[in-house]
Amino acid sequence: MIKATYSKHILNFKNPSGTSRGILHTKETWYIKIEDHNNIGIGECGILRGLSYDDRPDYEEMLKWTCANISKGPEILWEDLIEYPSIQAGIEMAYLSLKSKDPYTLFPSAFTEGKKNISINGLVWMGDEIFMRDQIQQKIEQGFDCIKMKVGAIDFNQEFTLLSAIRKEFDKDKITLRVDANGGFAFAKAQHILQQLSTLDIHSIEQPIAVQQWDEMRALCENTPVPIALDEELIGVIDVEKKQKLLTTIRPQYIILKPSFIGGFQGSEQWIDLAKTYDIGWWVTSALESNVGLNAIAQWAYTLYPEGPQGLGTGSLFTNNIASPLEVENGVLQINPQKKWNFNIT
């Protein structure tokens, strides 16, 4: 008899982590566990309050309903949960885990065997100039050759100075620079900032202006000297027709895929198929999941043979993450077969 249960876990940041939407001290996440005879499957529903499409008062009630209806199976539940992308993702993970010989090996590959790794970007959080400068130095010392800096927290001229300092020391062949505005700039300011950034060989800027300004975003993408990646813009765009309309209207250079925000692996693959049709690049990013979700997303991403560094380096942010074989070393995410999982959340 198949049954499912859910539990809540609060992840604590090692250091307060700043974005243009505020400073994060904790991160709520939920686990779904499926049991069928002697087999167990584990998935993570990685909601981010204030940003996720399914940040709703009835979220826990929907988790309870999902567990009560677990016998429907992953395909039907994915459709039933169309308004709850993080639960869609958790159910996908849990069923893949259930069907695997090892509940933590969802997509067997050279990556899960510890023979291959995934290149990732080193993330620099918002803060004062000294804090951001220290982070940049740490990422370079840790061997990252792609650095992603969140911008919009302090005066942009100071942030530009930090980016300029990196570029003076390392050209684009040595260090790839990405910036993430989290929708923090007004349209007119974004135009000016794009021109400034173009002098630094910036790989891309994520979400320069706020979401649901399709005409303005299209105007930026048409004339931008720096490639633009859509991130938050994808959240809440559920049906394939609207996804297609968004891409054909805005025509971004890249899209960023966060499975917990956009309907799990199935929802993400819909975006990928459309992106390929319109010659739009993409990469995969975690959304502050614990190592349970990060593990699943990384394994899935590896099977897609993605180009360039992925955004999968957030597993070391928390003091109370789930102990796992995942590790970051010299700018890559890898699985260390010598390390073991310790999932004892009840």
PASE-412951 format. One record per residue (C-alpha): residue in one letter; z, x, y. Coordinates in steps of 0.001 Angstrom, whole numbers, padded with zeros to 6 digits, always signed. Layout:
N
AZXY;...
This chain:
346
M+000000+000000+000000;I-001115+001584+003256;K+001352+001487+006125;A+001682+003090+009548;T+004452+003929+011970;Y+004511+005344+015490;S+006916+007493+017476;K+007255+008765+021022;H+007696+012369+022054;I+008327+013811+025531;L+006820+017258+026055;N+008594+019461+028600;F+006539+021865+030707;K+007708+025479+030775;N+006827+025512+034474;P+006125+022541+036762;S+002337+022142+036712;G+000607+021014+039874;T-002539+018937+040256;S-003945+017073+043248;R-002173+013993+041854;G+001251+015588+041891;I+003494+017958+039943;L+004039+017429+036226;H+007417+018201+034665;T+007077+016199+031438;K+004277+014678+029416;E+004667+011565+027269;T+002782+011438+023987;W+002830+009243+020871;Y+002229+009982+017197;I+000827+007671+014563;K+001649+008391+010921;I-000276+006682+008124;E+001047+006650+004567;D-001011+005647+001537;H+000694+006318-001803;N+001608+010018-001583;N-000856+010892+001164;I+000111+011204+004834;G-002089+011237+007911;I-000961+012223+011414;G-002662+011500+014732;E-001744+011859+018379;C-002274+009238+021067;G-002409+011476+024116;I-001851+009168+027059;L-001435+010655+030538;R+000374+008239+032813;G-001332+007648+036129;L-004731+008732+034843;S-005488+007334+031388;Y-007507+004116+031264;D-004951+002679+028849;D-001929+003360+031054;R-000807-000248+030754;P+002545-002034+030390;D+001598-003257+026899;Y+000781+000222+025557;E+003655+000351+023075;E+002975-003229+022026;M-000594-002210+021205;L+000692+000728+019155;K+002916-001704+017256;W-000041-004055+016710;T-002197-001144+015531;C+000360-000102+012930;A+000711-003706+011733;N-003068-003909+011327;I-003687-000427+009937;S-005335-001838+006791;K-008335-002876+008906;G-009540+000699+008694;P-010733+003162+011366;E-014119+001590+012147;I-012832-001916+012870;L-009745-000620+014666;W-011918+001592+016893;E-013715-001550+018088;D-010488-003544+018426;L-008959-000740+020520;I-011902-000309+022897;E-009572-000756+025893;Y-007149+001860+024520;P-009041+005163+024188;S-005989+007309+023446;I-005017+005043+020547;Q-008625+005134+019327;A-008342+008920+019289;G-004996+008852+017481;I-006289+006502+014794;E-009378+008654+014227;M-007194+011727+013822;A-004714+009983+011536;Y-007371+008645+009159;L-009169+011997+009001;S-005809+013611+008299;L-005031+011042+005597;K-008283+011727+003754;S-007913+015501+003848;K-006263+017691+001217;D-004340+019287+004085;P-003191+016801+006779;Y-003824+019408+009481;T-007366+020306+008404;L-009516+017475+009705;F-012843+019296+010027;P-012971+022187+007507;S-014872+025182+008874;A-014698+028920+009448;F-012444+028031+012402;T-009864+026258+010231;E-009996+029175+007780;G-009061+031549+010600;K-012383+033412+010375;K-013860+032212+013687;N-012423+031354+017091;I-013259+029290+020172;S-013720+030866+023585;I-011582+029068+026179;N-010929+029211+029895;G-007621+030375+031340;L-006165+027620+033520;V-004604+028391+036908;W-002406+025524+038126;M-001920+024499+041729;G+000969+025907+043712;D+001675+028235+046580;E-000488+031303+047086;I+001898+033736+045383;F+002268+031488+042326;M-001494+031075+041974;R-002138+034781+042510;D+000395+035633+039797;Q-001269+033233+037371;I-004694+034743+038031;Q-003368+038224+037345;Q-001749+037038+034129;K-004952+035422+032882;I-006958+038570+033523;E-004332+040704+031778;Q-004373+038271+028838;G-008070+038942+028328;F-009641+035747+029625;D-013225+036163+030800;C-013373+032594+032158;I-010821+031409+034701;K-010533+027837+035881;M-008586+027300+039077;K-007328+023941+040273;V-007946+023574+044009;G-006747+021233+046708;A-003014+022005+046681;I-002891+024458+049559;D-005255+025178+052416;F-008694+025668+050880;N-009235+028834+052891;Q-006316+030388+051001;E-007745+029205+047688;F-011139+030594+048672;T-009482+033917+049457;L-007954+033991+045961;L-011323+033271+044365;S-012994+035873+046579;A-010483+038493+045453;I-011392+037866+041818;R-015081+038052+042554;K-014738+041293+044524;E-013180+042926+041497;F-015207+041208+038754;D-018808+040034+039001;K-020031+036908+037210;D-020981+038918+034120;K-017340+039981+033727;I-015437+036850+034813;T-016765+033286+034875;L-015115+031203+037596;R-014683+027454+037409;V-012841+025271+039908;D-011363+021817+039438;A-010806+019565+042432;N-009527+016534+040470;G-011381+014329+042971;G-009319+015705+045837;F-011950+016193+048572;A-013643+013767+050923;F-017437+013679+050721;A-018083+015578+053962;K-015528+018254+053121;A-016915+018585+049598;Q-020355+019388+051030;H-018868+022204+053103;I-016776+023521+050207;L-019789+023614+047893;Q-021588+025825+050410;Q-018609+028160+050612;L-018251+028377+046841;S-021934+029148+046403;T-021299+032629+047816;L-018984+033448+044894;D-021214+032723+041883;I-019012+029819+040791;H-019988+028431+037385;S-019093+024831+038253;I-016791+022526+040173;E-015153+019588+038426;Q-014952+016210+040122;P-015236+017322+043782;I-014738+013772+045114;A-012856+010734+043875;V-014294+008486+041183;Q-016455+005384+041640;Q-018439+006822+044536;W-021670+007023+042580;D-023994+007204+045581;E-022002+009984+047218;M-021632+011879+043958;R-025364+011570+043332;A-026061+012970+046800;L-023807+015934+046052;C-025411+016578+042660;E-028946+016370+044047;N-028427+019107+046604;T-025489+021123+045344;P-025637+024927+045356;V-022850+024892+042720;P-023217+022894+039469;I-021035+019779+039397;A-019147+018555+036328;L-017932+014978+035993;D-014463+014608+034520;E-012330+011672+035674;E-015582+009827+036416;L-015999+009181+032676;I-012625+007472+032267;G-012898+003719+031752;V-016664+003775+031218;I-016595+002118+027821;D-019929+000643+026802;V-022977+002788+026112;E-025147+000979+028671;K-022740+001785+031491;K-022455+005387+030293;Q-026216+005671+030469;K-026304+004081+033917;L-023664+006489+035213;L-025570+009537+034018;T-028974+008355+035201;T-027548+007380+038595;I-025493+010477+039348;R-027428+013074+037300;P-024605+015613+037121;Q-025159+019136+035890;Y-022288+018828+033380;I-019863+016324+031887;I-016421+017169+030505;L-015222+015496+027335;K-011558+014665+026835;P-011414+012621+023620;S-008004+011098+024394;F-009427+009666+027617;I-012863+008495+026450;G-012521+006884+023039;G-011811+009717+020665;F-014507+011616+018814;Q-016816+008618+018497;G-016653+007849+022212;S-017167+011510+023076;E-020186+011790+020788;Q-021775+008828+022564;W-021513+010819+025797;I-022909+013946+024123;D-025942+012098+022760;L-026724+010712+026213;A-026129+014065+027904;K-028629+015727+025583;T-031182+013042+026404;Y-030927+013807+030121;D-030546+017583+029800;I-026944+017503+031021;G-024560+020198+029822;W-021070+019512+028514;W-017892+021083+027221;V-014704+019839+025575;T-011267+019859+027167;S-007864+018855+025890;A-005765+016500+027987;L-002285+018000+027656;E-001854+016855+024079;S+000695+018559+021857;N-000566+020939+019184;V-001235+017971+016882;G-003945+016570+019141;L-005135+019979+020320;N-005624+021063+016711;A-007784+018032+015910;I-009833+018294+019102;A-010427+022014+018661;Q-011553+021572+015046;W-013952+018807+016075;A-015277+020818+019016;Y-016013+023809+016792;T-018294+021694+014584;L-020456+020884+017628;Y-021306+024552+018284;P-020548+024193+021995;E-021894+026631+024539;G-019557+028590+026783;P-015759+028511+027063;Q-014007+025238+026254;G-010900+023846+027948;L-008563+024078+024965;G-005819+026399+026129;T-003018+023992+027025;G-000980+024294+023826;S+001340+026972+025218;L+002411+024954+028267;F+005404+023239+026668;T+008894+024356+025636;N+009064+021859+022767;N+005550+021763+021360;I+005006+021247+017640;A+005096+024629+015881;S+001604+025306+014529;P-000841+028041+013451;L-002753+027660+016731;E-002616+030719+018963;V-004373+032044+022042;E-005231+035716+022154;N-007712+037614+024351;G-009146+034437+025805;V-009851+032661+022517;L-008167+029885+020557;Q-007746+030638+016881;I-005871+029559+013788;N-003521+032092+012246;P-003355+031293+008507;Q-000033+033160+008301;K+001653+030590+010546;K+002807+027189+009341;W+003106+023701+010792;N+006524+022264+011521;F+006020+018600+012303;N+009362+016859+011996;I+009100+014197+014673;T+010403+010890+013346;
